[in-house]
Amino acid sequence: MADEHEAGSVVGRAMETLSALLRLAGGAIANTRETVAGLEVGHRGHGQDLELTGGILLSERVVLALAPKSGRAEATRAVREAAVRCQASGGAFIDELLDDPT
């Protein structure tokens, strides 16, 4: 009889936990829906975005590519400095990266 009571208690706690998790998930879904409701997809293509930024949108990917050889800190520094020069000169990000002597 005690085993049946314990089993019922375990099942009851599991159901309470599952119910709480479902409430949390439902709340998260509702919050997500509210957050994205006003978002609009731009009509400008990725190529135009790259062109507008001189290619700086790729900076994180460049850091990841450089990090194994030069270390994350050095790769971040080099990419940051190239991005600053790119914005100042209006030139292409790739040109600034290639001009970096380090």
Z-matrix of the N, CA and C atoms (Angstrom, degrees):
N
C 1 1.440
C 2 1.527 1 110.98
N 3 1.340 2 116.90 1 -38.93
C 4 1.452 3 120.52 2 179.62
C 5 1.521 4 110.59 3 -65.67
N 6 1.327 5 117.23 4 -37.17
C 7 1.464 6 120.62 5 179.51
C 8 1.523 7 110.73 6 -63.74
N 9 1.332 8 117.73 7 -40.20
C 10 1.466 9 121.29 8 178.28
C 11 1.524 10 110.54 9 -64.53
N 12 1.328 11 115.95 10 -39.87
C 13 1.467 12 120.05 11 179.61
C 14 1.531 13 110.66 12 -65.65
N 15 1.355 14 115.79 13 -43.05
C 16 1.456 15 119.87 14 178.79
C 17 1.522 16 111.02 15 -64.52
N 18 1.318 17 116.67 16 -41.54
C 19 1.457 18 120.31 17 179.05
C 20 1.523 19 110.24 18 -63.27
N 21 1.303 20 117.31 19 -41.98
C 22 1.464 21 120.96 20 177.73
C 23 1.516 22 111.38 21 -63.93
N 24 1.314 23 116.63 22 -37.66
C 25 1.455 24 121.41 23 178.81
C 26 1.523 25 110.75 24 -66.13
N 27 1.335 26 116.74 25 -41.91
C 28 1.461 27 121.41 26 179.24
C 29 1.524 28 109.84 27 -64.50
N 30 1.319 29 116.70 28 -44.71
C 31 1.464 30 120.57 29 179.11
C 32 1.529 31 109.92 30 -63.31
N 33 1.309 32 117.16 31 -41.20
C 34 1.464 33 120.73 32 178.70
C 35 1.519 34 112.11 33 -61.77
N 36 1.331 35 117.08 34 -43.20
C 37 1.471 36 120.55 35 178.03
C 38 1.526 37 110.73 36 -66.35
N 39 1.327 38 116.38 37 -39.39
C 40 1.466 39 119.74 38 178.43
C 41 1.528 40 110.37 39 -62.78
N 42 1.318 41 116.93 40 -40.75
C 43 1.467 42 120.53 41 179.52
C 44 1.538 43 110.68 42 -67.07
N 45 1.313 44 117.33 43 -39.10
C 46 1.467 45 120.52 44 176.94
C 47 1.528 46 110.19 45 -62.89
N 48 1.321 47 116.41 46 -43.06
C 49 1.464 48 121.18 47 179.55
C 50 1.522 49 110.16 48 -64.32
N 51 1.315 50 117.08 49 -45.62
C 52 1.461 51 121.42 50 179.07
C 53 1.523 52 110.39 51 -61.97
N 54 1.302 53 117.11 52 -41.86
C 55 1.462 54 121.20 53 178.52
C 56 1.528 55 111.09 54 -61.93
N 57 1.327 56 116.92 55 -42.86
C 58 1.466 57 121.02 56 178.66
C 59 1.523 58 110.83 57 -64.68
N 60 1.328 59 116.60 58 -41.21
C 61 1.465 60 120.29 59 178.51
C 62 1.525 61 111.46 60 -64.24
N 63 1.310 62 117.07 61 -40.27
C 64 1.467 63 120.58 62 178.14
C 65 1.534 64 111.16 63 -65.19
N 66 1.336 65 117.13 64 -38.73
C 67 1.470 66 119.61 65 176.11
C 68 1.526 67 110.93 66 -62.94
N 69 1.337 68 116.19 67 -43.26
C 70 1.469 69 120.19 68 178.48
C 71 1.531 70 111.19 69 -63.03
N 72 1.322 71 116.50 70 -44.33
C 73 1.471 72 120.19 71 179.38
C 74 1.522 73 110.46 72 -62.94
N 75 1.318 74 116.95 73 -41.69
C 76 1.461 75 120.27 74 178.04
C 77 1.517 76 111.43 75 -62.29
N 78 1.325 77 116.86 76 -40.99
C 79 1.462 78 120.49 77 177.43
C 80 1.516 79 111.70 78 -64.48
N 81 1.335 80 116.39 79 -40.20
C 82 1.468 81 120.39 80 178.76
C 83 1.525 82 110.35 81 -64.65
N 84 1.311 83 116.77 82 -40.91
C 85 1.464 84 120.22 83 178.75
C 86 1.523 85 110.48 84 -64.26
N 87 1.318 86 116.85 85 -43.62
C 88 1.463 87 120.40 86 179.11
C 89 1.530 88 110.80 87 -62.32
N 90 1.342 89 117.14 88 -42.51
C 91 1.464 90 120.74 89 178.52
C 92 1.516 91 111.45 90 -64.42
N 93 1.320 92 116.38 91 -40.18
C 94 1.465 93 120.37 92 178.87
C 95 1.518 94 110.36 93 -64.63
N 96 1.306 95 116.93 94 -44.27
C 97 1.465 96 120.69 95 179.18
C 98 1.527 97 110.42 96 -60.42
N 99 1.318 98 116.66 97 -42.57
C 100 1.468 99 120.63 98 178.92
C 101 1.529 100 110.92 99 -64.88
N 102 1.329 101 116.45 100 -39.03
C 103 1.465 102 121.17 101 -178.56
C 104 1.518 103 111.93 102 -66.29
N 105 1.312 104 117.58 103 -44.10
C 106 1.458 105 120.59 104 -175.10
C 107 1.531 106 113.63 105 -88.76
N 108 1.322 107 117.45 106 -5.23
C 109 1.470 108 120.43 107 -176.38
C 110 1.524 109 112.07 108 -58.27
N 111 1.321 110 118.41 109 -36.26
C 112 1.458 111 120.87 110 -176.92
C 113 1.514 112 114.84 111 -92.92
N 114 1.320 113 117.52 112 -0.18
C 115 1.468 114 119.75 113 -178.65
C 116 1.517 115 110.33 114 -73.11
N 117 1.312 116 114.60 115 142.93
C 118 1.453 117 120.30 116 176.72
C 119 1.521 118 108.74 117 -127.13
N 120 1.311 119 115.06 118 140.22
C 121 1.455 120 120.35 119 177.87
C 122 1.515 121 107.70 120 -82.82
N 123 1.330 122 115.25 121 127.95
C 124 1.460 123 119.68 122 179.59
C 125 1.521 124 110.92 123 -72.17
N 126 1.304 125 115.45 124 155.32
C 127 1.452 126 120.62 125 179.54
C 128 1.524 127 112.09 126 -91.46
N 129 1.312 128 115.80 127 -10.18
C 130 1.460 129 119.86 128 -179.54
C 131 1.523 130 108.82 129 -75.52
N 132 1.287 131 117.50 130 139.59
C 133 1.457 132 121.48 131 -178.39
C 134 1.507 133 112.75 132 -82.49
N 135 1.311 134 115.88 133 165.68
C 136 1.465 135 121.15 134 179.14
C 137 1.523 136 111.66 135 -61.06
N 138 1.306 137 116.19 136 -35.98
C 139 1.466 138 119.56 137 178.97
C 140 1.509 139 111.82 138 -60.78
N 141 1.327 140 116.54 139 -39.48
C 142 1.466 141 119.80 140 177.67
C 143 1.524 142 110.77 141 -67.52
N 144 1.338 143 116.79 142 -38.59
C 145 1.461 144 120.03 143 178.23
C 146 1.525 145 110.41 144 -62.46
N 147 1.331 146 116.49 145 -43.33
C 148 1.464 147 120.21 146 177.75
C 149 1.520 148 110.71 147 -62.28
N 150 1.308 149 115.55 148 -41.61
C 151 1.464 150 120.09 149 -179.58
C 152 1.527 151 110.91 150 -64.94
N 153 1.317 152 116.84 151 -43.39
C 154 1.462 153 120.85 152 -179.28
C 155 1.528 154 112.63 153 -62.97
N 156 1.326 155 116.26 154 -32.98
C 157 1.468 156 119.96 155 -177.67
C 158 1.521 157 112.50 156 -97.71
N 159 1.308 158 116.69 157 1.64
C 160 1.458 159 119.58 158 -178.39
C 161 1.521 160 112.64 159 70.42
N 162 1.328 161 117.29 160 11.95
C 163 1.464 162 121.58 161 179.96
C 164 1.516 163 114.11 162 98.02
N 165 1.325 164 117.37 163 0.96
C 166 1.468 165 120.69 164 -177.39
C 167 1.534 166 111.47 165 -62.57
N 168 1.332 167 117.46 166 -21.57
C 169 1.464 168 119.57 167 178.03
C 170 1.523 169 111.96 168 -57.82
N 171 1.310 170 117.09 169 -21.58
C 172 1.462 171 121.35 170 -179.04
C 173 1.521 172 113.50 171 -89.92
N 174 1.321 173 117.40 172 5.59
C 175 1.464 174 120.26 173 -172.36
C 176 1.521 175 113.51 174 -60.02
N 177 1.314 176 118.18 175 -40.13
C 178 1.465 177 119.47 176 -179.48
C 179 1.527 178 110.62 177 -64.22
N 180 1.298 179 116.55 178 -40.77
C 181 1.471 180 120.89 179 178.34
C 182 1.530 181 110.69 180 -64.10
N 183 1.321 182 116.32 181 -37.23
C 184 1.460 183 120.32 182 179.00
C 185 1.529 184 109.94 183 -65.98
N 186 1.328 185 116.95 184 -41.80
C 187 1.471 186 120.22 185 177.09
C 188 1.521 187 109.99 186 -58.50
N 189 1.331 188 116.86 187 -45.70
C 190 1.464 189 120.13 188 -179.75
C 191 1.522 190 111.96 189 -62.74
N 192 1.322 191 116.90 190 -35.12
C 193 1.465 192 120.39 191 179.52
C 194 1.528 193 111.80 192 -72.60
N 195 1.327 194 117.54 193 -35.88
C 196 1.462 195 121.55 194 -177.66
C 197 1.529 196 113.12 195 -82.15
N 198 1.312 197 117.68 196 -28.04
C 199 1.460 198 122.25 197 -172.31
C 200 1.527 199 114.97 198 -55.50
N 201 1.331 200 120.53 199 -41.42
C 202 1.469 201 118.08 200 -178.85
C 203 1.532 202 113.68 201 -60.67
N 204 1.319 203 118.51 202 -30.13
C 205 1.470 204 120.80 203 -178.21
C 206 1.522 205 112.90 204 -91.18
N 207 1.345 206 116.47 205 -39.08
C 208 1.462 207 118.28 206 -173.49
C 209 1.524 208 113.46 207 -110.61
N 210 1.311 209 117.76 208 -5.60
C 211 1.458 210 121.07 209 -175.67
C 212 1.516 211 110.61 210 90.48
N 213 1.303 212 116.15 211 149.38
C 214 1.467 213 121.14 212 -175.61
C 215 1.527 214 112.23 213 -61.71
N 216 1.316 215 117.32 214 -44.45
C 217 1.468 216 120.44 215 -177.40
C 218 1.530 217 111.14 216 -63.02
N 219 1.319 218 117.03 217 -45.59
C 220 1.465 219 120.33 218 -179.81
C 221 1.524 220 111.02 219 -67.32
N 222 1.327 221 117.26 220 -39.72
C 223 1.466 222 120.46 221 178.27
C 224 1.527 223 110.13 222 -63.53
N 225 1.302 224 117.20 223 -42.28
C 226 1.463 225 121.25 224 179.21
C 227 1.520 226 110.24 225 -63.49
N 228 1.325 227 117.25 226 -43.41
C 229 1.458 228 121.20 227 179.27
C 230 1.519 229 110.88 228 -61.24
N 231 1.319 230 117.00 229 -48.74
C 232 1.459 231 121.04 230 -177.97
C 233 1.523 232 111.56 231 -62.10
N 234 1.315 233 116.56 232 -42.90
C 235 1.470 234 120.79 233 -179.14
C 236 1.529 235 110.18 234 -68.46
N 237 1.332 236 116.72 235 -41.53
C 238 1.467 237 119.90 236 178.63
C 239 1.527 238 110.93 237 -60.82
N 240 1.329 239 116.08 238 -46.14
C 241 1.467 240 119.66 239 -179.84
C 242 1.531 241 111.52 240 -64.72
N 243 1.323 242 116.80 241 -38.81
C 244 1.465 243 119.95 242 177.40
C 245 1.529 244 110.52 243 -64.80
N 246 1.318 245 117.00 244 -39.03
C 247 1.467 246 120.61 245 179.17
C 248 1.526 247 110.94 246 -65.33
N 249 1.325 248 116.52 247 -40.60
C 250 1.472 249 120.42 248 178.17
C 251 1.528 250 110.09 249 -63.26
N 252 1.324 251 116.35 250 -45.08
C 253 1.468 252 119.57 251 178.44
C 254 1.533 253 110.90 252 -63.68
N 255 1.307 254 116.72 253 -38.79
C 256 1.465 255 121.46 254 179.72
C 257 1.528 256 110.18 255 -61.78
N 258 1.313 257 116.66 256 -45.64
C 259 1.463 258 119.83 257 179.54
C 260 1.517 259 111.40 258 -66.21
N 261 1.315 260 116.83 259 -38.14
C 262 1.465 261 120.23 260 -179.23
C 263 1.522 262 111.95 261 -69.34
N 264 1.326 263 116.07 262 -39.03
C 265 1.462 264 119.35 263 -175.10
C 266 1.525 265 112.95 264 -90.66
N 267 1.336 266 116.13 265 -21.45
C 268 1.456 267 119.25 266 -174.78
C 269 1.522 268 112.06 267 78.65
N 270 1.326 269 116.42 268 6.45
C 271 1.458 270 121.03 269 -179.26
C 272 1.517 271 112.22 270 -81.39
N 273 1.305 272 114.90 271 -172.94
C 274 1.460 273 121.12 272 -179.64
C 275 1.528 274 110.36 273 -85.25
N 276 1.297 275 115.54 274 140.29
C 277 1.459 276 122.43 275 -179.98
C 278 1.535 277 110.68 276 -57.92
N 279 1.310 278 117.14 277 -43.15
C 280 1.460 279 120.84 278 -179.40
C 281 1.526 280 111.52 279 -60.37
N 282 1.328 281 116.64 280 -38.55
C 283 1.471 282 119.88 281 179.11
C 284 1.524 283 110.45 282 -64.69
N 285 1.317 284 116.49 283 -41.94
C 286 1.472 285 120.38 284 178.33
C 287 1.518 286 110.96 285 -65.40
N 288 1.315 287 117.65 286 -39.03
C 289 1.471 288 120.22 287 177.47
C 290 1.529 289 110.59 288 -63.26
N 291 1.320 290 116.11 289 -44.22
C 292 1.458 291 119.81 290 -177.78
C 293 1.529 292 112.09 291 -70.09
N 294 1.328 293 117.01 292 -25.38
C 295 1.470 294 120.84 293 179.10
C 296 1.530 295 112.32 294 -81.44
N 297 1.320 296 117.65 295 -9.92
C 298 1.470 297 120.87 296 -179.06
C 299 1.522 298 108.90 297 -70.22
N 300 1.326 299 117.41 298 120.03
C 301 1.472 300 120.51 299 -176.46
C 302 1.532 301 113.83 300 -71.66
N 303 1.339 302 118.67 301 -14.99
C 304 1.488 303 119.75 302 -175.51
C 305 1.476 304 113.10 303 -89.47
